[in-house]
Amino acid sequence: MAMIEINSITKHYRTIEALKGVSLCVQEGTIFGFLGPNGAGKTTLIRILAHLIEPTSGSFSIDGKDLKQHIGYLAQQPAFYPWMTARELLRFSGKLYGLTSLETEKRIHELLSLCGIQAAADRRVGTYSGGMIQRLGIAQAILHKPKVVLLDEPASALDPIGRKEILTLISRLHEETTVFMSSHILEDIQRVCDEVAIIADGSIVLQQDMDTLLRSHAQPLISLEFDHPSDALLCQTLLSKLSIEVAREAHNRIVIAETEYQNRYSQIMNTLNDHDLRLRSLNKQNATLEDVFMHHIKERSHA
């Protein structure tokens, strides 16, 4: 069942066309990754879905309706009253959402545990780390049990430990709601998302579930590591002369697409033997979202 339906949304800022007819469909209960470089239009679309700005044209619906109460929202850089405790902030938010005191207290008890901030629930928010602020922000965004929660770059400003904590929390949110999460960090999207859409220059480049996307668009690679950088350079030169596509990944390492390696195995091995090029290691590298992203972004820039 489609939870979010976005139909041909555009957004113009005077001479700037931030969104160019964006259409997306997000299924219920998924963690949906909205991926793109800075300035691609991610935050603009999320602000439209959160009813913070109006589109120039087009429409969208959440669970078949256009109701603000179906939506939770966490801004890229959330700002909370620093003198409030987390518990006080969530009680205040419950009133804004129109929850009863009983509903709010029950929900706060659930979310303090889910978001891992129960031990700091009565500390002032101004003493919180960046990761704790983000976890509190997620708790605040889903306090009213929205159909959809919109997370704008939820982990981009955090250190590695904070990022891991937030991504672990996000991976559990599909039990609560449908998650629409933007990011320019490919590793984060690949780690937690079921489906992904890539946006570039205001337009959707592709949308696909993660497994299909990696199988269809990303090639596993074979990495050949040599003892000396000169051997890697010579091997790259020799294989290129045989029309075998090779990339230099490091001073002493080159990579070849797995299919190319399998199809041209004899030529590659003969080249290594003929020139006494000794391998230190040979490994398979699994396909990554970065491969897909870089391919489509480069392809679009050359269009």
Number of C-alpha atoms within 10 A of each C-alpha: 9 13 18 22 17 18 16 15 21 22 23 13 9 7 6 8 15 21 26 17 17 20 17 15 17 23 16 19 19 20 26 27 28 27 25 24 17 12 14 20 24 26 20 21 25 22 17 16 25 22 15 10 13 17 20 13 14 15 18 20 17 21 17 11 12 14 12 12 15 17 22 24 23 24 19 17 16 15 12 15 12 14 13 16 20 30 22 18 19 25 21 14 17 21 12 10 13 12 16 11 12 9 13 21 16 10 20 23 13 14 21 20 13 15 22 16 20 17 9 16 20 13 18 17 23 14 13 17 12 17 21 20 20 28 24 26 24 26 25 22 22 22 22 21 15 17 20 29 25 24 26 24 21 26 25 17 14 16 11 12 9 19 19 16 18 21 18 14 17 21 16 14 20 17 10 14 20 23 25 22 24 28 23 20 15 18 12 22 23 18 14 19 21 17 22 24 21 23 24 21 20 21 18 21 16 14 18 15 14 21 11 11 18 20 12 11 16 19 18 19 19 20 21 21 22 21 14 15 15 13 21 24 17 14 22 20 13 17 17 13 10 12 8 18 14 18 14 15 13 12 14 18 24 22 23 23 19 18 13 15 20 12 10 13 13 11 14 18 12 11 16 18 11 8 12 10 18 15 16 12 11 14 11 14 15 12 15 18 20 15 15 18 21 11 13 18 18 10 10 12 9 7 6
